[in-house]
């Protein structure tokens, strides 16, 4: 069975296929007000955990989410290390 047969979605470009699985929100925890480097003001941020919608090779992922798609609580160019909680 190929990856394209087990994935929820695939994007193809010639001979290359990039496939993945659908994710759903598992939990959302408030992290309080933080400085947003995009909006240049303080507002609410959430720690969001996403899990695969069904059986999948992929594991859960987590990210910080603000009020908009470009909203960041870290200085531009900085990134968060993955840690086990």
N, C-alpha and C positions, 0 to 999 in steps of 0.2 A: 504494500500500500504506500503510495507516495505522499509527500507533504501536502500537495494540492488536493488530495482526496480526503485528508483528515482535518484541514483547516476550515475555519469559519469564513475567512476571506483571503483572497489572493490578488496581488497586483502583478501583472506581467509586462515585461518590456523586452521584446525579442526572445532570447533564450533564457532570460533571468526571471524567476518568480519569487516575490517576497510575500510570505503567507503569515497569518496570525490567527488569533482567537478572539472572540468577543469577550469583553470584560464588563463586570457589573460592580457597583459600589457596595462594599461590605460594611464599612464603618466610616464615620466622620466625627472627629473630635475637635472642639474649639481650642485654638492656641492663643486666643485673646487678640488684643490689638497689637499690630506690629507696623513698622515703617514699610511702605510700599515704594520701591524704587521707580516704578512706572508712573504711578499717579502722584508721587511726591507728597504723600500724606499718610497718616496712620488710619488703619481700618482693620476689620476682623479677618483673621486667617484660620483655615481649618487643615488638619492632618487627615488626608483621605486615603483609605486602603481599598484597592481594587483587586478582585479575584476573578478567575475565569468563569464564564457563564455555565460551562459544562465540564466534562472530562477534558483535561488538557495537559500537555507537557509543560506548559508555562505555570509559574507559581504566582503568588500575590505580589503586587507592587504597591508602593506608597509614595505620596507626594504632598507637598504643601500647596494649598489652593487659596487664592485671594478672591477679590470681587470680579476680576476680568481675566481674559485669556493671556494677557501679557504681564499680569500682576506678579511681582517677585518680592520676597522678603529678604533675599540675599543680594549683596552687592553684585552688580553685573560681572560675569565671568567666574563667580564663586559657585561651588556646588556642594551638596550635602553628601557625606559618606553614608553608606548603608550600615545600619546597626541592628542587632537583634534586640527586641524588647521583651 
